[in-house]
């Protein structure tokens, strides 16, 4: 939310009047990196107060922003969101434009081929740190968002096109050290190898970082568990994608403690927070088994996407000659390190084989003695072993003993029984 396009007070006043808001002052917002944003203080606000956020979208076309307005209105009343104000006169949608505004442009002003919206401020603060309780709550909120937006069909008519990150990857990877380029390629290939066609999809936020949320935070001496979610922000990236990708993006920020410069800009991922998030999410929407298996790779891929996003902002600022104190650039190296952390866990899992066995228990009860035992096969992924069960469970013999299937994981090149045994 850096400020790239400069506006005069007269322009602010004219734009705000189009939404029925009396303008007093615009205060730049500099915490983000994509659009130009200001807090708007009205003539009814006291000093230091502001009632609205004024956004000039630097890259997204106005049609995308209109879709966003429909999405926000779908979520109002179910989640803490603020929908863009409607224009008092649809003709005001095209400022400095000779074309008439159609009815479906009533939330957006067109200015120099860019879109402008005015949105009421939500109460609350951006959290500097998150807790397990906050991760649980944002998990439940994201699941509710996914469920609620299923009503907008076909979803492709409401989501914006996904950014062509592969093009950014191909541009940036040629300038990377060899180890970084290999990391990015390996993660990308592992993502491509996922059973993507089986993973549930729908409208996703895709940018649910902590700084895109607001919370009623307790006083410094109060229990952090009492923090309450009061706002979800920045719906400009809503697209049709796999739900598990949206989950991974949100986990990556909410479950990571980012150290500041004095702390060496450390990257500390908290797996207990991730469990709390997933518990919260699944309290509203259960994850399919394919989604659970895909999550480790999705966490790494999500970090790669935001690594590329930050590199792309640097590239865009350089090519557009953007400079100044109001331009903020986030460190891409932090996302690279998070991607490497997640990839190390994926690689560890890849050094494991999955042995599928079948035991015939008396009366098909695992509490009874084993009457027969078969090793079905050894697989490189648990997903392949599960698929083998689906293939076999209707076959003669197996169908009479459905509780006999077992999948055991074994790390390669390790002794899995390190002691002797008695006769």
C-alpha positions in Angstrom: 0.0 0.0 0.0 2.7 2.4 -1.0 1.9 5.7 -2.7 2.8 5.8 -6.3 0.3 8.2 -7.9 0.1 11.7 -6.4 -3.3 13.4 -6.1 -4.1 17.0 -5.1 -6.5 17.9 -2.2 -8.9 19.2 -4.9 -8.9 15.9 -6.6 -9.4 14.0 -3.4 -12.3 16.3 -2.6 -14.0 15.7 -6.0 -13.6 12.0 -5.8 -14.9 11.7 -2.3 -17.9 13.8 -3.1 -18.8 11.3 -5.8 -19.2 8.8 -3.0 -21.1 11.2 -0.7 -18.1 11.8 1.6 -17.0 15.2 2.7 -13.2 15.4 2.4 -10.9 17.1 4.9 -7.5 15.4 4.6 -5.7 12.4 3.0 -3.0 10.5 5.0 -0.7 8.2 2.9 -0.5 4.5 3.8 2.9 3.1 3.2 2.8 -0.5 4.6 2.1 -2.4 1.4 3.7 -2.7 -2.0 1.1 -2.8 -4.8 -1.4 0.1 -4.8 -1.6 3.8 -3.8 -3.6 4.1 -0.5 -4.7 6.9 1.8 -6.7 7.2 4.9 -9.5 9.8 4.4 -10.4 12.1 7.3 -13.8 13.7 6.8 -15.1 17.0 8.0 -17.0 15.1 10.7 -13.9 13.3 12.0 -11.9 14.7 15.0 -8.2 15.3 14.6 -6.3 12.1 14.3 -9.4 10.1 13.2 -10.2 8.8 9.7 -13.3 7.0 8.4 -12.3 5.6 5.0 -9.6 4.1 3.0 -9.1 5.6 -0.5 -7.4 3.2 -2.9 -6.1 3.9 -6.4 -5.3 0.6 -8.0 -2.1 0.8 -9.9 -2.2 -2.4 -11.9 -5.6 -4.1 -11.7 -8.1 -3.1 -14.4 -11.4 -1.6 -13.2 -13.4 -4.7 -14.2 -11.4 -6.7 -11.7 -12.2 -4.2 -8.9 -15.9 -4.4 -9.8 -15.7 -8.2 -9.3 -14.1 -7.5 -5.9 -17.0 -5.3 -4.9 -19.5 -8.2 -5.6 -17.3 -10.6 -3.6 -17.2 -8.3 -0.6 -20.9 -7.8 -0.7 -21.4 -11.6 -0.7 -19.2 -11.8 2.5 -20.8 -8.9 4.4 -22.7 -10.2 7.4 -20.7 -13.5 7.5 -17.2 -12.2 7.9 -15.8 -8.8 9.1 -15.3 -7.1 5.8 -16.0 -3.6 4.4 -17.5 -3.3 1.0 -16.7 -0.4 -1.3 -19.1 2.5 -1.2 -21.5 3.0 -4.2 -21.3 6.1 -6.2 -24.1 8.6 -5.8 -24.3 9.1 -9.6 -23.1 6.3 -11.9 -21.9 8.9 -14.4 -19.2 9.8 -11.9 -17.6 6.5 -12.5 -15.7 7.9 -15.5 -13.7 10.9 -14.4 -11.7 12.4 -17.2 -13.3 9.9 -19.6 -15.8 10.6 -22.4 -17.6 7.3 -22.1 -20.8 6.9 -20.0 -20.6 4.7 -17.0 -22.8 1.6 -17.0 -24.8 0.5 -14.0 -22.2 -2.3 -13.2 -19.5 0.4 -12.6 -21.3 2.0 -9.7 -18.5 1.1 -7.1 -15.5 2.4 -9.1 -14.2 5.7 -10.4 -12.0 5.5 -13.5 -9.1 7.8 -13.4 -6.2 7.7 -16.0 -7.1 4.1 -16.8 -6.9 3.2 -13.1 -9.7 2.3 -10.6 -10.5 4.2 -7.4 -12.6 2.9 -4.5 -13.6 4.3 -1.1 -14.1 1.8 1.7 -15.2 2.4 5.3 -12.4 1.8 7.8 -12.8 -1.2 10.1 -11.8 -1.1 13.7 -8.8 -2.9 15.0 -5.0 -3.2 14.6 -2.6 -5.2 12.5 -1.0 -7.8 14.8 2.8 -7.6 15.3 2.8 -11.2 16.5 0.3 -14.0 16.3 -0.8 -16.6 18.8 -2.1 -20.1 18.4 -5.6 -18.8 19.3 -5.4 -16.2 16.5 -4.2 -18.8 14.0 -7.2 -21.0 15.0 -9.5 -18.1 14.4 -8.1 -17.0 11.1 -8.2 -20.7 9.9 -11.9 -20.8 10.7 -12.5 -17.5 8.9 -10.7 -18.6 5.8 -12.7 -21.8 5.6 -15.9 -19.8 6.0 -14.7 -17.5 3.2 -14.2 -20.5 0.9 -17.6 -22.0 1.8 -19.5 -18.7 1.4 -18.0 -17.7 -2.0 -19.1 -21.0 -3.5 -22.5 -19.3 -4.0 -20.9 -17.1 -6.7 -21.1 -19.4 -9.8 -19.4 -19.8 -12.1 -16.5 -18.8 -9.9 -14.4 -18.0 -12.9 -16.7 -15.0 -13.6 -15.8 -13.4 -10.3 -12.2 -14.3 -9.8 -9.4 -12.4 -11.5 -6.9 -14.2 -13.6 -4.0 -15.7 -11.8 -0.7 -13.8 -12.2 1.7 -15.5 -14.7 4.3 -16.4 -12.1 6.0 -18.8 -14.4 7.0 -15.9 -16.6 8.5 -14.1 -13.6 10.2 -17.3 -12.6 11.8 -17.6 -16.0 13.0 -14.0 -16.0 14.4 -14.0 -12.5 15.9 -17.5 -12.3 18.6 -16.6 -14.9 20.1 -14.1 -12.4 20.0 -16.4 -9.4 22.9 -18.4 -7.9 22.8 -22.0 -8.9 21.5 -23.3 -5.5 18.6 -20.8 -5.4 17.6 -21.6 -9.0 17.7 -25.4 -8.2 15.5 -24.8 -5.1 12.9 -22.9 -7.2 12.9 -25.5 -10.0 12.7 -28.4 -7.6 9.7 -26.9 -5.7 8.0 -26.0 -8.9 8.4 -29.5 -10.4 7.1 -31.1 -7.2 4.0 -28.8 -7.3 3.4 -29.8 -10.9 3.6 -33.5 -10.0 0.8 -33.1 -7.4 -2.6 -34.6 -8.4 -3.8 -31.0 -9.1 -7.0 -32.2 -10.9 -8.3 -33.9 -7.8 -7.7 -30.9 -5.4 -10.9 -28.8 -4.6 -10.9 -25.3 -6.1 -12.9 -22.2 -5.8 -12.6 -18.5 -5.1 -9.6 -17.8 -2.8 -8.2 -14.7 -1.1 -4.5 -15.6 -1.9 -3.1 -12.7 0.2 -4.3 -13.3 3.7 -1.2 -12.1 5.5 -1.4 -10.8 9.1 -1.1 -7.2 7.8 -4.3 -7.8 5.7 -6.2 -8.5 8.9 -7.4 -6.4 11.8 -7.8 -7.5 15.4 -9.2 -6.2 18.7 -6.0 -6.8 20.6 -6.0 -6.9 24.4 -4.0 -4.4 26.5 -0.3 -5.1 26.9 -1.0 -6.8 30.2 -4.1 -8.7 29.0 -4.2 -12.3 27.7 -3.4 -12.6 24.0 -5.9 -15.4 23.7 -8.7 -12.7 24.0 -7.7 -11.2 20.6 -10.7 -11.0 18.3 -10.7 -10.8 14.5 -12.3 -7.5 13.4 -11.4 -7.1 9.8 -10.3 -8.9 6.6 -8.7 -6.7 4.0 -7.3 -6.5 0.4 -9.5 -8.6 -1.8 -7.8 -7.5 -5.0 -6.1 -10.9 -5.6 -9.3 -13.1 -5.2 -8.9 -15.8 -7.9 -10.0 -19.3 -8.6 -7.3 -21.6 -7.2 -6.9 -24.7 -5.1 -8.1 -24.1 -1.5 -5.0 -25.7 -0.2 -2.9 -23.0 -1.9 -4.9 -20.3 -0.1 -4.4 -22.3 3.2 -0.6 -22.5 2.6 -0.3 -18.8 1.8 -2.1 -17.9 5.1 -0.2 -20.4 7.2 3.1 -19.1 5.8 2.6 -15.7 7.3 0.5 -16.3 10.4 2.6 -19.2 11.6 6.0 -17.5 10.9 7.7 -15.1 13.2 9.6 -12.6 11.1 12.6 -11.1 12.9 13.4 -7.5 12.3 16.7 -6.1 11.1 18.1 -6.0 14.7 17.3 -9.7 15.0 19.0 -10.6 11.8 15.7 -10.8 9.9 15.2 -14.4 11.2 12.5 -16.7 9.8 11.0 -18.9 12.4 8.1 -21.2 11.4 5.9 -22.5 14.3 4.4 -25.9 13.6 2.2 -25.7 16.7 0.6 -22.6 15.2 0.1 -24.4 11.9 -1.8 -27.2 13.8 -4.0 -24.6 15.5 -4.7 -23.0 12.1 -5.7 -26.4 10.5 -7.8 -27.2 13.5 -9.7 -23.9 13.1 -10.0 -24.4 9.3 -11.4 -27.9 9.7 -13.9 -26.8 12.3 -15.7 -25.2 9.3 -14.5 -27.3 6.3 -12.8 -30.6 6.4 -9.7 -31.1 4.2 -9.8 -33.9 1.7 -7.1 -36.5 2.0 -5.5 -35.3 -1.2 -5.3 -31.8 0.2 -3.6 -33.0 3.4 -1.0 -34.8 1.4 -0.4 -31.8 -0.9 0.0 -29.3 1.9 3.8 -29.7 2.5 4.5 -29.0 -1.2 1.9 -26.2 -1.3 3.6 -24.5 1.6 6.9 -24.5 -0.3 5.3 -23.3 -3.5 3.4 -20.5 -1.7 6.7 -19.2 -0.4 8.2 -19.4 -3.9 5.2 -17.3 -5.2 5.8 -14.5 -2.7 9.6 -14.7 -3.2 8.8 -14.0 -6.9 6.3 -11.4 -6.0 8.9 -9.4 -4.1 11.4 -9.8 -6.9 8.8 -8.6 -9.3 8.1 -5.5 -7.3 11.8 -4.7 -7.4 11.8 -5.2 -11.1 8.7 -3.1 -11.6 10.0 -0.3 -9.5 13.2 -0.3 -11.4 11.7 -0.3 -14.9 9.1 2.3 -13.9 11.6 4.5 -12.2 9.7 4.4 -8.9 11.6 6.0 -6.0 11.0 7.9 -2.8 10.2 7.5 0.8 6.7 6.3 0.1 7.9 3.3 -1.8 8.3 0.2 0.4 10.0 -3.0 -0.7 9.8 -6.2 1.3 12.9 -8.5 1.4 12.5 -11.4 -1.0 15.2 -13.3 0.8 12.9 -14.0 3.7 10.5 -15.9 1.5 13.4 -17.8 -0.1 14.4 -19.0 3.3 10.9 -20.0 4.2 10.7 -21.9 0.9 13.9 -23.7 1.7 12.6 -24.6 5.2 9.4 -26.2 3.8 11.4 -27.9 1.0 13.7 -29.6 3.6 10.6 -31.2 5.1 9.3 -32.3 1.7 12.7 -33.8 0.9 12.8 -35.7 4.2 9.4 -37.2 3.4 10.7 -38.2 0.0 13.3 -40.3 1.7 10.5 -42.5 3.1 8.8 -45.5 1.5 5.3 -46.7 2.3 4.7 -50.4 2.8 1.2 -51.6 2.2 0.2 -54.8 4.0 -3.0 -56.8 4.5 -3.8 -58.9 7.5 -6.7 -61.3 7.8 -8.1 -60.9 11.4 -10.6 -63.3 12.8 -14.0 -61.7 12.2 -12.2 -58.7 10.6 -11.5 -57.3 14.0 -8.0 -55.9 14.7 -8.4 -57.0 18.3 -8.4 -60.6 17.2 -5.5 -62.9 16.1 -4.0 -62.6 12.6 -4.8 -65.7 10.5 -3.0 -64.6 7.3 -0.7 -61.8 6.2 0.4 -60.4 2.9 2.8 -57.7 1.8 1.0 -55.9 -1.0 3.7 -53.6 -2.2 6.2 -50.8 -1.5 5.3 -47.3 -2.7 7.1 -44.0 -2.9 4.1 -42.0 -1.6 1.3 -42.6 0.8 -1.1 -41.4 -1.9 0.0 -44.4 -4.2 -0.5 -46.8 -1.3 -4.0 -45.4 -0.7 -4.8 -45.7 -4.4 -3.7 -49.4 -4.2 -6.2 -50.0 -1.3 -9.0 -48.5 -3.4 -8.1 -50.8 -6.3 -8.0 -53.9 -4.1 -10.7 -53.5 -1.5 -13.4 -54.8 -3.9 -11.4 -57.8 -5.0 -12.3 -61.4 -3.8 -11.0 -62.0 -0.3 -10.0 -58.4 0.4 -13.6 -57.3 0.3 -14.4 -59.7 3.2 -11.6 -58.2 5.3 -11.6 -54.4 4.7 -10.1 -53.6 8.1 -7.0 -55.6 7.3 -5.1 -53.0 5.2 -2.1 -51.3 6.9 0.2 -48.6 5.5 3.5 -48.2 7.4 6.2 -45.6 6.6 9.9 -46.4 6.7 12.8 -44.0 6.3 15.4 -45.3 3.8 18.9 -46.4 4.9 18.0 -46.6 8.6 17.6 -49.6 10.9 14.0 -49.6 12.1 14.5 -52.2 14.7 17.6 -51.4 16.7 17.4 -54.0 19.5 17.3 -57.8 19.7 14.3 -59.9 20.6 13.6 -62.9 22.8 12.7 -66.4 21.8 
